[in-house]
């Protein structure tokens, strides 16, 4: 659970910080994903696409450190 403290009554800054934290944790993406029904076939394709993306990213990171 994300927790942000409001300093000096600056609510705008606290909201910006909260949005950034939620974005980094993937909460916003999760909410958007769950707002509509996703067919099992579409869900499987999305999971495969995300796995491929993670795998390629790991390979690029591995080559960068050589």
Gaussian input, Z-matrix of N, CA and C with variables (Angstrom, degrees):
# hf/3-21g

backbone

0 1
 N
 C     1     B1
 C     2     B2     1     A1
 N     3     B3     2     A2     1     D1
 C     4     B4     3     A3     2     D2
 C     5     B5     4     A4     3     D3
 N     6     B6     5     A5     4     D4
 C     7     B7     6     A6     5     D5
 C     8     B8     7     A7     6     D6
 N     9     B9     8     A8     7     D7
 C    10    B10     9     A9     8     D8
 C    11    B11    10    A10     9     D9
 N    12    B12    11    A11    10    D10
 C    13    B13    12    A12    11    D11
 C    14    B14    13    A13    12    D12
 N    15    B15    14    A14    13    D13
 C    16    B16    15    A15    14    D14
 C    17    B17    16    A16    15    D15
 N    18    B18    17    A17    16    D16
 C    19    B19    18    A18    17    D17
 C    20    B20    19    A19    18    D18
 N    21    B21    20    A20    19    D19
 C    22    B22    21    A21    20    D20
 C    23    B23    22    A22    21    D21
 N    24    B24    23    A23    22    D22
 C    25    B25    24    A24    23    D23
 C    26    B26    25    A25    24    D24
 N    27    B27    26    A26    25    D25
 C    28    B28    27    A27    26    D26
 C    29    B29    28    A28    27    D27
 N    30    B30    29    A29    28    D28
 C    31    B31    30    A30    29    D29
 C    32    B32    31    A31    30    D30
 N    33    B33    32    A32    31    D31
 C    34    B34    33    A33    32    D32
 C    35    B35    34    A34    33    D33
 N    36    B36    35    A35    34    D34
 C    37    B37    36    A36    35    D35
 C    38    B38    37    A37    36    D36
 N    39    B39    38    A38    37    D37
 C    40    B40    39    A39    38    D38
 C    41    B41    40    A40    39    D39
 N    42    B42    41    A41    40    D40
 C    43    B43    42    A42    41    D41
 C    44    B44    43    A43    42    D42
 N    45    B45    44    A44    43    D43
 C    46    B46    45    A45    44    D44
 C    47    B47    46    A46    45    D45
 N    48    B48    47    A47    46    D46
 C    49    B49    48    A48    47    D47
 C    50    B50    49    A49    48    D48
 N    51    B51    50    A50    49    D49
 C    52    B52    51    A51    50    D50
 C    53    B53    52    A52    51    D51
 N    54    B54    53    A53    52    D52
 C    55    B55    54    A54    53    D53
 C    56    B56    55    A55    54    D54
 N    57    B57    56    A56    55    D55
 C    58    B58    57    A57    56    D56
 C    59    B59    58    A58    57    D57
 N    60    B60    59    A59    58    D58
 C    61    B61    60    A60    59    D59
 C    62    B62    61    A61    60    D60
 N    63    B63    62    A62    61    D61
 C    64    B64    63    A63    62    D62
 C    65    B65    64    A64    63    D63
 N    66    B66    65    A65    64    D64
 C    67    B67    66    A66    65    D65
 C    68    B68    67    A67    66    D66
 N    69    B69    68    A68    67    D67
 C    70    B70    69    A69    68    D68
 C    71    B71    70    A70    69    D69
 N    72    B72    71    A71    70    D70
 C    73    B73    72    A72    71    D71
 C    74    B74    73    A73    72    D72
 N    75    B75    74    A74    73    D73
 C    76    B76    75    A75    74    D74
 C    77    B77    76    A76    75    D75
 N    78    B78    77    A77    76    D76
 C    79    B79    78    A78    77    D77
 C    80    B80    79    A79    78    D78
 N    81    B81    80    A80    79    D79
 C    82    B82    81    A81    80    D80
 C    83    B83    82    A82    81    D81
 N    84    B84    83    A83    82    D82
 C    85    B85    84    A84    83    D83
 C    86    B86    85    A85    84    D84
 N    87    B87    86    A86    85    D85
 C    88    B88    87    A87    86    D86
 C    89    B89    88    A88    87    D87
 N    90    B90    89    A89    88    D88
 C    91    B91    90    A90    89    D89
 C    92    B92    91    A91    90    D90
 N    93    B93    92    A92    91    D91
 C    94    B94    93    A93    92    D92
 C    95    B95    94    A94    93    D93
 N    96    B96    95    A95    94    D94
 C    97    B97    96    A96    95    D95
 C    98    B98    97    A97    96    D96
 N    99    B99    98    A98    97    D97
 C   100   B100    99    A99    98    D98
 C   101   B101   100   A100    99    D99
 N   102   B102   101   A101   100   D100
 C   103   B103   102   A102   101   D101
 C   104   B104   103   A103   102   D102
 N   105   B105   104   A104   103   D103
 C   106   B106   105   A105   104   D104
 C   107   B107   106   A106   105   D105
 N   108   B108   107   A107   106   D106
 C   109   B109   108   A108   107   D107
 C   110   B110   109   A109   108   D108
 N   111   B111   110   A110   109   D109
 C   112   B112   111   A111   110   D110
 C   113   B113   112   A112   111   D111
 N   114   B114   113   A113   112   D112
 C   115   B115   114   A114   113   D113
 C   116   B116   115   A115   114   D114
 N   117   B117   116   A116   115   D115
 C   118   B118   117   A117   116   D116
 C   119   B119   118   A118   117   D117
 N   120   B120   119   A119   118   D118
 C   121   B121   120   A120   119   D119
 C   122   B122   121   A121   120   D120
 N   123   B123   122   A122   121   D121
 C   124   B124   123   A123   122   D122
 C   125   B125   124   A124   123   D123
 N   126   B126   125   A125   124   D124
 C   127   B127   126   A126   125   D125
 C   128   B128   127   A127   126   D126
 N   129   B129   128   A128   127   D127
 C   130   B130   129   A129   128   D128
 C   131   B131   130   A130   129   D129
 N   132   B132   131   A131   130   D130
 C   133   B133   132   A132   131   D131
 C   134   B134   133   A133   132   D132
 N   135   B135   134   A134   133   D133
 C   136   B136   135   A135   134   D134
 C   137   B137   136   A136   135   D135
 N   138   B138   137   A137   136   D136
 C   139   B139   138   A138   137   D137
 C   140   B140   139   A139   138   D138
 N   141   B141   140   A140   139   D139
 C   142   B142   141   A141   140   D140
 C   143   B143   142   A142   141   D141
 N   144   B144   143   A143   142   D142
 C   145   B145   144   A144   143   D143
 C   146   B146   145   A145   144   D144
 N   147   B147   146   A146   145   D145
 C   148   B148   147   A147   146   D146
 C   149   B149   148   A148   147   D147
 N   150   B150   149   A149   148   D148
 C   151   B151   150   A150   149   D149
 C   152   B152   151   A151   150   D150
 N   153   B153   152   A152   151   D151
 C   154   B154   153   A153   152   D152
 C   155   B155   154   A154   153   D153
 N   156   B156   155   A155   154   D154
 C   157   B157   156   A156   155   D155
 C   158   B158   157   A157   156   D156
 N   159   B159   158   A158   157   D157
 C   160   B160   159   A159   158   D158
 C   161   B161   160   A160   159   D159
 N   162   B162   161   A161   160   D160
 C   163   B163   162   A162   161   D161
 C   164   B164   163   A163   162   D162
 N   165   B165   164   A164   163   D163
 C   166   B166   165   A165   164   D164
 C   167   B167   166   A166   165   D165
 N   168   B168   167   A167   166   D166
 C   169   B169   168   A168   167   D167
 C   170   B170   169   A169   168   D168
 N   171   B171   170   A170   169   D169
 C   172   B172   171   A171   170   D170
 C   173   B173   172   A172   171   D171
 N   174   B174   173   A173   172   D172
 C   175   B175   174   A174   173   D173
 C   176   B176   175   A175   174   D174
 N   177   B177   176   A176   175   D175
 C   178   B178   177   A177   176   D176
 C   179   B179   178   A178   177   D177
 N   180   B180   179   A179   178   D178
 C   181   B181   180   A180   179   D179
 C   182   B182   181   A181   180   D180
 N   183   B183   182   A182   181   D181
 C   184   B184   183   A183   182   D182
 C   185   B185   184   A184   183   D183
 N   186   B186   185   A185   184   D184
 C   187   B187   186   A186   185   D185
 C   188   B188   187   A187   186   D186
 N   189   B189   188   A188   187   D187
 C   190   B190   189   A189   188   D188
 C   191   B191   190   A190   189   D189
 N   192   B192   191   A191   190   D190
 C   193   B193   192   A192   191   D191
 C   194   B194   193   A193   192   D192
 N   195   B195   194   A194   193   D193
 C   196   B196   195   A195   194   D194
 C   197   B197   196   A196   195   D195

   B1=1.4419
   B2=1.5259
   B3=1.3081
   B4=1.4558
   B5=1.5233
   B6=1.3048
   B7=1.4580
   B8=1.5201
   B9=1.3209
   B10=1.4576
   B11=1.5212
   B12=1.3167
   B13=1.4585
   B14=1.5155
   B15=1.3374
   B16=1.4604
   B17=1.5209
   B18=1.3268
   B19=1.4613
   B20=1.5260
   B21=1.3112
   B22=1.4614
   B23=1.5205
   B24=1.3045
   B25=1.4605
   B26=1.5119
   B27=1.3303
   B28=1.4692
   B29=1.5261
   B30=1.3278
   B31=1.4633
   B32=1.5257
   B33=1.3227
   B34=1.4683
   B35=1.5359
   B36=1.3224
   B37=1.4623
   B38=1.5266
   B39=1.3322
   B40=1.4608
   B41=1.5283
   B42=1.3238
   B43=1.4654
   B44=1.5192
   B45=1.3398
   B46=1.4686
   B47=1.5261
   B48=1.3229
   B49=1.4594
   B50=1.5183
   B51=1.3337
   B52=1.4570
   B53=1.5287
   B54=1.3244
   B55=1.4694
   B56=1.5222
   B57=1.3216
   B58=1.4652
   B59=1.5284
   B60=1.3255
   B61=1.4709
   B62=1.5284
   B63=1.3329
   B64=1.4625
   B65=1.5224
   B66=1.3297
   B67=1.4661
   B68=1.5276
   B69=1.3273
   B70=1.4667
   B71=1.5208
   B72=1.3235
   B73=1.4629
   B74=1.5241
   B75=1.3242
   B76=1.4578
   B77=1.5165
   B78=1.3115
   B79=1.4596
   B80=1.5248
   B81=1.3239
   B82=1.4635
   B83=1.5242
   B84=1.3270
   B85=1.4619
   B86=1.5324
   B87=1.3298
   B88=1.4667
   B89=1.5304
   B90=1.3141
   B91=1.4651
   B92=1.5214
   B93=1.3230
   B94=1.4606
   B95=1.5283
   B96=1.3244
   B97=1.4642
   B98=1.5227
   B99=1.3171
   B100=1.4659
   B101=1.5281
   B102=1.3149
   B103=1.4640
   B104=1.5273
   B105=1.3394
   B106=1.4544
   B107=1.5247
   B108=1.3207
   B109=1.4543
   B110=1.5207
   B111=1.3089
   B112=1.4578
   B113=1.5290
   B114=1.3333
   B115=1.4558
   B116=1.5252
   B117=1.3278
   B118=1.4628
   B119=1.5332
   B120=1.3345
   B121=1.4722
   B122=1.5306
   B123=1.3235
   B124=1.4610
   B125=1.5241
   B126=1.3175
   B127=1.4636
   B128=1.5305
   B129=1.3320
   B130=1.4654
   B131=1.5245
   B132=1.3453
   B133=1.4665
   B134=1.5191
   B135=1.3411
   B136=1.4594
   B137=1.5254
   B138=1.3233
   B139=1.4593
   B140=1.5252
   B141=1.3313
   B142=1.4636
   B143=1.5233
   B144=1.3375
   B145=1.4662
   B146=1.5246
   B147=1.3559
   B148=1.4673
   B149=1.5211
   B150=1.3326
   B151=1.4675
   B152=1.5266
   B153=1.3396
   B154=1.4648
   B155=1.5296
   B156=1.3288
   B157=1.4612
   B158=1.5360
   B159=1.3561
   B160=1.4726
   B161=1.5184
   B162=1.3496
   B163=1.4571
   B164=1.5284
   B165=1.3403
   B166=1.4628
   B167=1.5268
   B168=1.3194
   B169=1.4559
   B170=1.5283
   B171=1.3412
   B172=1.4626
   B173=1.5300
   B174=1.3373
   B175=1.4671
   B176=1.5178
   B177=1.3256
   B178=1.4785
   B179=1.5131
   B180=1.3391
   B181=1.4570
   B182=1.5257
   B183=1.3537
   B184=1.4587
   B185=1.5291
   B186=1.3303
   B187=1.4546
   B188=1.5144
   B189=1.3115
   B190=1.4483
   B191=1.5361
   B192=1.3317
   B193=1.4616
   B194=1.5242
   B195=1.3130
   B196=1.4704
   B197=1.4794
   A1=109.35
   A2=116.10
   A3=121.12
   A4=110.07
   A5=114.98
   A6=119.96
   A7=108.10
   A8=116.40
   A9=122.43
   A10=108.71
   A11=116.11
   A12=120.54
   A13=109.45
   A14=116.11
   A15=121.87
   A16=107.53
   A17=115.23
   A18=120.14
   A19=109.21
   A20=116.64
   A21=123.34
   A22=112.78
   A23=118.16
   A24=121.50
   A25=114.24
   A26=118.30
   A27=122.23
   A28=109.69
   A29=115.21
   A30=121.04
   A31=111.50
   A32=117.55
   A33=121.26
   A34=110.92
   A35=116.03
   A36=120.54
   A37=110.47
   A38=116.79
   A39=120.98
   A40=110.67
   A41=117.49
   A42=121.16
   A43=110.39
   A44=117.01
   A45=120.69
   A46=110.83
   A47=115.44
   A48=120.48
   A49=110.80
   A50=117.00
   A51=121.46
   A52=110.78
   A53=117.12
   A54=120.86
   A55=110.71
   A56=116.99
   A57=121.36
   A58=110.65
   A59=116.78
   A60=121.43
   A61=110.15
   A62=117.02
   A63=120.88
   A64=111.28
   A65=116.81
   A66=121.39
   A67=109.59
   A68=116.66
   A69=121.14
   A70=111.29
   A71=117.17
   A72=121.18
   A73=112.58
   A74=117.47
   A75=120.91
   A76=114.09
   A77=117.53
   A78=121.36
   A79=110.77
   A80=116.78
   A81=120.31
   A82=111.16
   A83=115.97
   A84=120.71
   A85=110.59
   A86=115.80
   A87=121.40
   A88=111.26
   A89=116.95
   A90=121.13
   A91=110.30
   A92=116.04
   A93=120.28
   A94=110.60
   A95=116.34
   A96=121.03
   A97=111.38
   A98=117.84
   A99=121.96
   A100=113.62
   A101=118.15
   A102=119.57
   A103=112.27
   A104=118.60
   A105=122.51
   A106=109.27
   A107=115.77
   A108=120.17
   A109=109.70
   A110=116.15
   A111=122.00
   A112=108.13
   A113=115.57
   A114=119.59
   A115=109.68
   A116=117.67
   A117=120.33
   A118=113.23
   A119=117.67
   A120=119.63
   A121=110.85
   A122=117.25
   A123=121.58
   A124=109.64
   A125=115.99
   A126=121.22
   A127=110.68
   A128=116.29
   A129=121.01
   A130=111.12
   A131=116.46
   A132=119.66
   A133=111.33
   A134=117.33
   A135=121.19
   A136=109.95
   A137=117.37
   A138=120.89
   A139=111.38
   A140=117.20
   A141=120.62
   A142=110.83
   A143=116.08
   A144=120.40
   A145=110.64
   A146=116.49
   A147=120.09
   A148=111.29
   A149=117.56
   A150=121.08
   A151=110.19
   A152=116.15
   A153=119.99
   A154=110.40
   A155=115.94
   A156=120.79
   A157=110.87
   A158=116.40
   A159=120.02
   A160=111.55
   A161=116.17
   A162=120.83
   A163=111.06
   A164=117.17
   A165=120.73
   A166=111.24
   A167=116.02
   A168=120.46
   A169=110.41
   A170=116.74
   A171=121.06
   A172=110.48
   A173=116.74
   A174=119.98
   A175=111.23
   A176=116.78
   A177=119.92
   A178=110.19
   A179=116.65
   A180=120.66
   A181=110.52
   A182=115.91
   A183=120.81
   A184=110.45
   A185=117.84
   A186=121.15
   A187=111.35
   A188=117.83
   A189=121.77
   A190=110.65
   A191=117.36
   A192=121.77
   A193=113.43
   A194=118.06
   A195=119.64
   A196=112.64
   D1=129.04
   D2=179.93
   D3=-80.35
   D4=138.28
   D5=-179.96
   D6=-134.92
   D7=125.26
   D8=-179.00
   D9=-123.75
   D10=134.33
   D11=177.75
   D12=-95.94
   D13=138.68
   D14=177.13
   D15=-89.64
   D16=122.00
   D17=-179.10
   D18=-106.83
   D19=133.68
   D20=176.94
   D21=56.38
   D22=28.39
   D23=177.80
   D24=68.96
   D25=16.56
   D26=-178.58
   D27=-87.65
   D28=83.83
   D29=-176.12
   D30=-69.90
   D31=-36.27
   D32=-179.31
   D33=-58.51
   D34=-44.96
   D35=179.83
   D36=-65.89
   D37=-38.52
   D38=179.36
   D39=-65.17
   D40=-39.90
   D41=178.60
   D42=-64.70
   D43=-43.51
   D44=178.05
   D45=-59.99
   D46=-43.83
   D47=179.63
   D48=-63.86
   D49=-43.01
   D50=179.41
   D51=-61.55
   D52=-44.87
   D53=178.95
   D54=-60.55
   D55=-41.48
   D56=179.79
   D57=-63.75
   D58=-42.95
   D59=179.85
   D60=-64.97
   D61=-45.27
   D62=179.39
   D63=-62.83
   D64=-38.75
   D65=178.15
   D66=-63.09
   D67=-45.13
   D68=-178.19
   D69=-64.83
   D70=-36.02
   D71=-179.09
   D72=-80.85
   D73=-10.35
   D74=177.83
   D75=83.56
   D76=13.78
   D77=-177.84
   D78=-67.27
   D79=-44.05
   D80=-178.46
   D81=-62.99
   D82=-41.19
   D83=178.43
   D84=-62.76
   D85=-40.83
   D86=179.81
   D87=-64.80
   D88=-42.05
   D89=179.04
   D90=-62.81
   D91=-45.66
   D92=-179.86
   D93=-62.90
   D94=-39.43
   D95=-179.13
   D96=-66.02
   D97=-37.37
   D98=-176.02
   D99=-86.89
   D100=-5.28
   D101=-175.82
   D102=-73.45
   D103=-19.88
   D104=179.18
   D105=-129.96
   D106=153.67
   D107=177.19
   D108=-70.29
   D109=137.30
   D110=179.31
   D111=-117.90
   D112=121.32
   D113=-179.72
   D114=-60.75
   D115=148.20
   D116=-178.90
   D117=-56.21
   D118=-38.40
   D119=-179.75
   D120=-66.52
   D121=-38.95
   D122=178.90
   D123=-68.85
   D124=-39.40
   D125=179.31
   D126=-61.62
   D127=-43.99
   D128=179.77
   D129=-63.20
   D130=-43.89
   D131=178.51
   D132=-62.62
   D133=-40.31
   D134=179.24
   D135=-64.03
   D136=-43.80
   D137=179.52
   D138=-62.71
   D139=-41.11
   D140=177.83
   D141=-64.29
   D142=-41.19
   D143=179.48
   D144=-63.63
   D145=-43.16
   D146=179.01
   D147=-65.32
   D148=-38.82
   D149=179.10
   D150=-65.05
   D151=-42.52
   D152=178.47
   D153=-62.33
   D154=-40.83
   D155=179.04
   D156=-62.19
   D157=-44.10
   D158=178.02
   D159=-63.23
   D160=-41.90
   D161=-178.65
   D162=-63.36
   D163=-45.64
   D164=179.39
   D165=-64.32
   D166=-38.57
   D167=178.87
   D168=-63.75
   D169=-40.87
   D170=178.86
   D171=-65.50
   D172=-39.83
   D173=177.75
   D174=-63.48
   D175=-43.58
   D176=178.98
   D177=-62.37
   D178=-40.88
   D179=179.87
   D180=-64.75
   D181=-39.04
   D182=-179.63
   D183=-65.43
   D184=-42.01
   D185=-179.92
   D186=-69.44
   D187=-32.11
   D188=-179.06
   D189=-65.98
   D190=-33.32
   D191=-177.01
   D192=-85.89
   D193=0.72
   D194=179.14
   D195=-77.68

